[in-house]
Amino acid sequence: MREKLERLSLKLPLLPTTTVGSFPKPPYLIDARRKFADKKLTAEELKKLEERVTREWIELQEKIGLDVLVDGEIYRGDMVTYFANNLDGFKISGLVRSYGNRYYRKPIITGEVKWQRPITVDWWRFAQAFTSKPVKGMVTGPYTMMDWSFNEYYPNRREACLTLAKALHEEVKALAKAGAKIIQIDEPAISARPEELSEFAIEAMQVVTKGVDAYFINHICYGAFEFIYPEMLKLPVDNFDLEMSNSEFDLVELFREHPFTKDLSFGVVDAHSHVVENTETVEQRIRRALEVLKPEQLWIDPDCGFKTRTKDETIGKLQVIVSATKKVRERLSPAELKEVK
Amino acid sequence: MELLSASTGSYPRIGDRPEQQQHRQAYAQHERGEISDEEFEGVQDEVTRGVIEEQVRAGLDVVTDGQVRWYDPISHFARKLEGCEINGLLRFFDTNFYFRQPVIRSKLVRRESILKREFTFARGISKSVKPVVTGPYTLARLSINRRGGGFQPLVDEFASVISQEVRELAEVGAELIQIDEPAILKNPADFQVFEKAVQKVVTEKGDTRVALYTYFGDATPLYQKLLKLPVDVIGLDFTYSPKLPDAIARFGCEKELGVGLIDGRNTRLEGENEIIDVLKLILPAVKSERVYLNPSCGLGDYLSREVAFKKLQNMVSIAEKARKLI
């Protein structure tokens, strides 16, 4: 998809480096969010702090040398609830168990889902203003919004999903209008019920992306994408961002069998482990991916968002991604480079 | 024929009200070492009592202990076995809930009774408590086998463990034991292995009746095979299965039937008519003495406490109306 990137005037090196979306919140921000929930802090005061942290993360990403940046999602609690709170038609449930002693509040669709005004555009603009590198627009996808919400309003999952797709299409259009050229749709739930991919999940993604001139990335985590491969290649996006390091599955073998036809953001570090990988390990992972993918198809990133890591762990992992990628780039053979031209 | 209202399994252990935080707080205190094992067990007893009483208050004929003590339906059993370790979190089927995955290292041996004490306690509170046991096929399917030697021996060993559990539950007075086997629905090719495991599990049940419940998938393709299993009750999840009522009407049902028409994973309260219309279609085909109206799955890991109670109340009132159909 290098042609599309060029048409969008995105000048990216081979093997562009990026991240999945979220960065850790510093303790003072977590504290401030709690105070805001207890009404001991105003929305403006909280926003000031969120802006400060967002700006810091943009500067850090620049300094580390990533090619495509994210705003860090510092202003979000949870990727589904954040959008549910900003769309019409949702309420939030009582406490539902997630695992062990962890509970959360799950959105409930109680009425017609409608998009009223841009949700993430101001944050995208804010982040983009501090860098000349492209910042990705980040939207939670319709299938995940549907699957991770209760549904009291629509007669079935298909209708809920397709209506959400229409609402999120408005958000995607607004991001593109503001200038976002790379838009990531997060769909961690997409393999929940593999049969629904052809029944309506692909259609929903068509609704979201239709007529919007941007390079679309589709992030799928929590493994299990092998259940929807190769059919998922029909999703109308340019790039799949797949969680790999936590999967038992041998991706390379899978792609030998069914060639991967899109671009791939390859998760080379484990976002759920405290240990920072060494450069050689990450280099090897990238080389392994290059056995079945052309260099022009490949992007390099972590396997998931970093919101559960510390700041230092995050920085360490990002530095390894950048240094390993540089080494691989330097050693690409002239033949491989020529193929790209 | 009688129509009973029943619980399917777990029930929320905490709620949104300040006095409903007891379990969550004690859990955290226990993790930090601030309260002893005995103190935590005492809190779990008390919360279990509340959960049972709440189901009785909703008007249910058959209740459970709510599985208040279970970390999840898989590791609750696996952690009491030699030969396996408990690994990281994995999504439980296609739900919002995560379980800890067992990693099998060597031969599985049950170290101690798993459900006997908790069932004995619960039965002391209400005689209508039904113990629920995760089935051997599902336990094996959701484990990682790192010892080699194939899947069949692993299912066999889990089946031995679960048959011991069934025997003990029968000995301490369980009249009906529910075995949960959700995993078979997505793996119909394994039916022979599964069937063998079910046979093993029921060998020492004595006079106790056994219910086999499946959920989180469409049971229609396996319906006729499920009817042939050596169990007394078949429990089915109707929320995935638009064609299941027709299959039941067509093929009939010689066994008692657990009708999971109440969606255990959605907050929407079912309308009376949408349930009664399906019951009208399937009840004439059931040739056994009992039908249970129950949620499609346990409620504890999918709904808030307040909604779970409303769901059960609503189900009980629908069951009352439906009795007039019989």
Interface residues (C-beta under 8 A of the other chain):
Chain A: S93 G94 L95 V96 R97 S98 Y99 G100 N101 Y103 K106 I108 D147 W148 F150 N151 E152 A192 R193 Y222 A224 E248
Chain B: P12 R13 I14 G15 D16 R24 Y27 A28 E31 Y71 D72 L89 R91 D94 N96 F97 Y98 F99 R100 I144 N266 T267 R268 G300 D301 Y302 L303 S304 R305 E306 V307
